[in-house]
Amino acid sequence: MTIDFPLILVVLVFGSGSIWLFDALFMAPRRQRARQALQDEYPEWSLEGSKDAVAYAARARTTASEPTLVEYSRSFFPVLFVVFVLRSFLVEPFQIPSSSMVPTLEVGDYILVNKFTYGIRLPVVRTKVLHINEPKRGDVMVFFPPHMNDTYYIKRVIGLPGDSVSFRDKRLFVNGDPVPTEPLAVVPQGQAQMEVRLESLGEEPYLVQDDLMRPSRDFTLIVEPGHYFMMGDNRDNSSDSRVWGQVPERDIVGKAFAIWMHWDSLFSIPSFSRAGAIN
């Protein structure tokens, strides 16, 4: 079962905020009046150790104390609200769970995703309320795939709306032009022979790899209006738009821009050697 963390965070923020606000407007004034009445009844209530102070404290705990739920709501709401704003509209951290973006991103990488570069969207409902930029070819993008509308995926933007995208003999073509590529090395991985190449589709070149022992999955298509064609950098080991189709604009989450930590497992030591910008 997938945990809908954005929905949980929204419920916690608005729940704690509502409890705190309701108490501040309606219940807190009543408690203040009750404390004032007790202070009038026990004039020496502030004199430490006096009979009035002991009686006042006992009565105040039962009739004028702040409920535990209100205390927790007042304490946690500011923290939850800051996390909500940062995570929903500015920057959100993600963990890379699969090898589909190797060699750019490895399993265990923790990345940061810019939530506003493609426009401000409301959490949970995903409605765009402010347009800023459009995705560009070569961007590494986080999104909800069409076949799993509650799970984050991360791939590279290959085709924009209206583009013609072809893949022939493990070489990429966009609008009829071959994407510049430069072979770097062939790396054995078990039964596979991975060719690592430098590919230049967007503003910055990036690394991709193909398994020379596997046949090419050739195709040619036109990207639909309002959609994006996504592929993993690990071209022969990626479930992407070649499998589950093009990504609608409404399902975009944000642009991945940095690796901030690598952590293989719970029992390993986190490393910051891979920290840096994502190309």
C-alpha positions in Angstrom: 0.0 0.0 0.0 1.4 3.4 -1.0 1.3 6.1 1.7 -0.1 9.4 0.5 2.3 11.6 2.4 1.2 14.9 0.8 -2.4 14.2 1.9 -1.4 13.2 5.4 0.7 16.4 5.7 -2.3 18.5 4.5 -4.6 16.9 7.1 -2.1 17.3 9.9 -1.4 21.0 9.0 -5.1 22.0 8.6 -6.2 19.8 11.5 -3.6 21.2 14.0 -4.2 24.7 12.7 -7.9 24.5 13.1 -7.7 23.1 16.6 -5.3 25.9 17.6 -7.4 28.6 16.0 -10.7 27.3 17.5 -9.1 27.2 20.9 -7.6 30.7 20.6 -10.9 32.2 19.5 -13.4 30.4 21.8 -11.9 28.2 24.5 -8.8 30.1 25.6 -10.9 33.2 26.6 -13.1 31.0 28.7 -10.1 29.5 30.5 -8.7 33.0 31.1 -12.0 34.1 32.7 -12.0 30.9 34.8 -8.4 31.6 36.0 -9.3 35.2 36.8 -12.3 34.0 38.9 -10.0 31.6 40.8 -7.5 34.4 41.4 -10.3 36.5 42.8 -11.4 33.6 45.0 -7.9 32.9 46.2 -6.3 36.4 46.6 -2.9 34.9 47.7 -2.7 32.5 44.8 0.6 33.9 43.7 2.2 33.5 47.1 4.3 30.3 46.8 3.5 27.7 49.5 0.4 29.4 50.8 -3.0 27.6 51.2 -4.5 29.9 48.5 -1.7 29.0 46.1 -2.1 25.2 46.7 -5.9 25.4 46.3 -5.6 27.7 43.2 -3.2 25.3 41.5 -5.5 22.3 42.2 -8.6 24.0 40.9 -6.8 25.5 37.9 -5.6 22.1 36.7 -9.1 20.8 36.6 -11.1 23.8 35.3 -8.7 26.1 33.5 -5.8 24.1 32.1 -5.0 23.8 28.4 -6.2 20.5 26.9 -3.4 18.1 25.8 -4.7 18.1 22.2 -4.6 21.9 22.0 -1.1 21.9 23.6 0.3 19.5 20.9 -1.5 21.4 18.1 -0.1 24.7 19.2 3.4 23.2 19.4 3.4 21.2 16.2 1.5 23.5 13.9 4.3 26.0 13.1 6.7 23.1 12.3 4.2 21.3 10.2 3.3 24.5 8.4 6.9 25.3 7.5 7.4 21.7 6.2 4.2 21.9 4.3 5.2 25.1 2.5 8.7 24.0 1.7 7.7 20.5 0.5 4.6 21.6 -1.4 5.9 24.7 -3.2 9.7 25.0 -3.0 11.9 21.9 -2.6 11.1 18.3 -1.8 13.6 15.5 -1.1 13.4 12.1 -2.9 15.2 8.8 -2.7 16.2 6.9 -5.8 14.7 3.4 -5.5 15.7 1.8 -8.8 18.6 1.7 -11.3 16.6 3.1 -14.3 18.6 6.4 -14.2 22.1 4.9 -13.9 24.7 6.2 -14.4 23.3 9.7 -13.7 21.5 8.6 -10.5 22.3 5.5 -8.4 20.1 3.4 -6.1 20.3 5.1 -2.7 20.9 8.6 -4.0 18.9 11.2 -2.1 18.0 14.1 -4.4 16.3 17.5 -4.2 13.5 18.5 -6.5 12.5 22.0 -7.4 8.7 22.2 -7.0 8.2 25.6 -8.5 10.3 25.7 -11.7 7.5 24.3 -13.8 4.8 26.3 -12.0 3.1 26.4 -8.6 0.7 23.6 -8.0 -1.7 22.9 -5.2 -0.8 19.8 -3.2 -2.9 16.6 -3.5 -5.2 18.0 -6.3 -2.1 19.0 -8.4 -3.9 22.0 -10.0 -1.5 24.6 -11.4 -2.2 28.0 -10.0 0.9 29.9 -11.3 2.7 29.2 -14.6 6.5 29.8 -14.6 8.4 27.6 -17.0 7.9 24.6 -19.3 10.1 21.4 -19.1 13.0 21.4 -21.5 14.6 18.5 -23.4 17.2 16.9 -21.2 15.6 17.9 -17.9 15.5 15.2 -15.2 11.9 15.3 -14.1 9.8 13.8 -11.3 6.2 13.0 -12.2 3.3 10.6 -11.7 3.3 8.0 -14.5 0.0 7.4 -16.3 -0.2 3.8 -15.0 0.5 4.5 -11.3 -1.1 7.8 -10.4 0.1 7.7 -6.7 3.8 6.8 -7.2 6.6 9.2 -8.0 8.8 8.3 -11.0 12.0 10.1 -12.2 13.2 10.0 -15.8 14.7 12.4 -18.4 12.6 14.5 -20.7 13.3 13.4 -24.2 10.3 14.7 -26.2 8.2 17.9 -25.9 4.7 18.2 -27.1 4.6 17.9 -30.9 8.2 16.4 -31.2 9.0 13.4 -33.3 11.1 11.0 -31.3 12.8 8.0 -32.8 15.1 5.3 -31.4 17.1 3.3 -33.9 20.1 1.0 -33.2 20.2 2.4 -29.7 20.6 5.9 -31.0 18.1 8.7 -30.3 16.7 11.1 -32.9 14.5 14.1 -32.1 12.6 15.8 -34.9 14.7 13.9 -37.4 18.1 15.0 -36.0 20.4 12.6 -34.3 21.1 13.5 -30.7 24.9 14.1 -30.4 26.5 11.2 -28.5 30.1 10.3 -27.6 31.1 6.7 -26.6 33.2 6.7 -23.5 33.7 3.1 -22.3 32.3 -0.4 -22.3 31.9 -1.8 -18.8 31.2 -5.5 -18.1 28.4 -6.1 -15.7 27.8 -9.9 -15.2 26.4 -11.1 -18.6 25.9 -7.5 -19.8 28.3 -5.3 -21.7 27.3 -1.7 -20.8 28.4 1.0 -23.2 28.6 4.3 -21.4 28.1 7.4 -23.6 27.9 11.1 -23.2 24.7 12.4 -24.8 23.8 16.0 -25.4 20.1 16.7 -25.8 19.6 19.8 -23.5 21.8 22.5 -22.2 24.2 20.2 -20.4 25.6 16.8 -21.6 24.7 13.8 -19.5 25.7 10.1 -19.2 23.6 7.2 -20.6 24.3 3.5 -20.9 23.1 0.7 -23.2 23.5 -3.1 -22.9 25.3 -4.1 -26.1 24.2 -7.7 -25.5 20.5 -6.8 -25.8 18.6 -5.9 -29.1 17.6 -2.4 -29.7 13.9 -1.5 -28.9 13.4 0.7 -32.0 10.4 3.0 -32.3 9.1 6.3 -33.8 6.3 8.4 -32.4 4.9 11.9 -32.2 4.5 13.4 -28.7 0.9 14.3 -28.0 -0.1 17.9 -27.2 0.2 18.6 -23.5 2.4 15.5 -22.9 6.0 14.6 -22.5 8.0 11.6 -23.6 10.3 10.3 -20.8 13.2 7.8 -20.9 15.6 6.5 -18.3 19.4 7.0 -18.8 19.8 3.2 -18.2 18.2 2.7 -21.6 17.9 -1.1 -21.6 16.8 -1.3 -17.9 14.2 1.3 -17.6 10.4 1.2 -17.5 9.5 4.5 -19.1 7.3 6.1 -21.8 8.2 3.2 -24.1 6.3 0.9 -21.8 3.5 3.0 -20.1 3.1 5.9 -22.4 3.5 9.7 -22.4 3.2 11.8 -19.3 0.4 14.5 -19.1 1.4 18.0 -18.1 -0.9 17.8 -15.1 1.1 15.0 -13.5 4.4 16.8 -13.4 5.9 17.2 -9.9 9.1 19.1 -10.4 12.7 19.2 -11.7 15.5 17.2 -10.0 18.5 19.5 -9.6 20.9 18.1 -7.0 22.1 15.0 -5.2 22.6 15.8 -1.5 23.4 12.4 0.0 23.9 8.7 -0.9 22.8 6.1 1.6 22.8 2.4 0.5 20.9 0.9 3.4 19.8 1.4 7.0 22.9 -0.4 8.3 25.4 1.5 6.1 27.0 4.9 6.6 25.6 7.8 4.6 28.0 9.4 2.1 28.2 12.8 0.6 30.8 12.0 -2.1 28.1 12.1 -4.8 26.7 15.4 -3.7 26.3 17.9 -6.5 24.2 19.2 -9.4 22.3 16.7 -11.6 23.0 17.0 -15.4 
